[in-house]
Amino acid sequence: MFFDKSADYLVALTHDRGAFAVSFDGDILENLADINGKNAGVFDNNGLRIGWNYSTKYHVFYTWQEGDGVVEKKFKCYK
């Protein structure tokens, strides 16, 4: 979970239901169902999956995907 101060919402990443932007009132502002722990990037040298990360500076999820390089996804609700 991340707090995106300038966006004024919480960001939650689940293993199987996607990423959520959540208001402080608990309202789900948006769901990015295709960003989750199951489809994250590539494997590191120890066989662990390199997952999605969230940048509060750029308000974007990012990961490394074999063949595509760095992949980024944003919530549309960010203003």
N, C-alpha and C positions, 0 to 999 in steps of 0.2 A: 504494500500500500504506500502511496506517495501523497503528499500534500502539495498541490500546485497553488502557491500563494497568489501569484498574479492572475491565475485563471479563476481563483476562488472556488475550487472544488477538490475533492479527494479523488484519487485515481486508484482503483483496485484491479489487480490482475489475478484471475482464477486459473486453475489448472484445466478446466474443461468448459466453462461457460463464457469465457472471453474477458475482455477488459471493460471496466465501467468507469464513467465519470459520475460522481455522486455529490449532490449538494450537501451542505451542512444540516439541512432539514431531513436528510435521508432519501431524497428523491433521486431516482436514477435519471440523469440527464441524457446519457447516451451509452450504448453498448457496442463495442467492436468485437463481435463474436469470433472473428477469424484470428484474433490475437490471444493466444493461450499457451499454457505450458506444454501442450502436446505438439504444437507445430513450430516450436522455437528452433530456429537456426540449424546449426551443425553441432557436431560433437567435439569436445576438446581432447587433449592427449590422454586424459584419464577415462575417457568414455562417457563423460558427463555432458548433458545437453547444454549448450550455451543458449540461454533464454532471451526473452524480450527484456529490454530495459526502458525506463522512461526518463526523459530529460525535462526537468522543470524549467530549465532556461529556454528551451526551444519548443516545449509543449508537444513532444513527439515521442512515440514508441519507436525503438530501433533494435535491429538484430542483424547478425551476419547470416546470410543464407548462401550455401554452396551454389555457385553458378550465377548468382544474382548480385553478390556483394552485399553492401549495406542496404537494408530494406527499412523504410520509415512509414509510419501510419499515424495520422492525427485524428483527434476528435473534431467533428464539425461544430460542436457547441462552443469551442473556444473562440472568444471574441477578441 
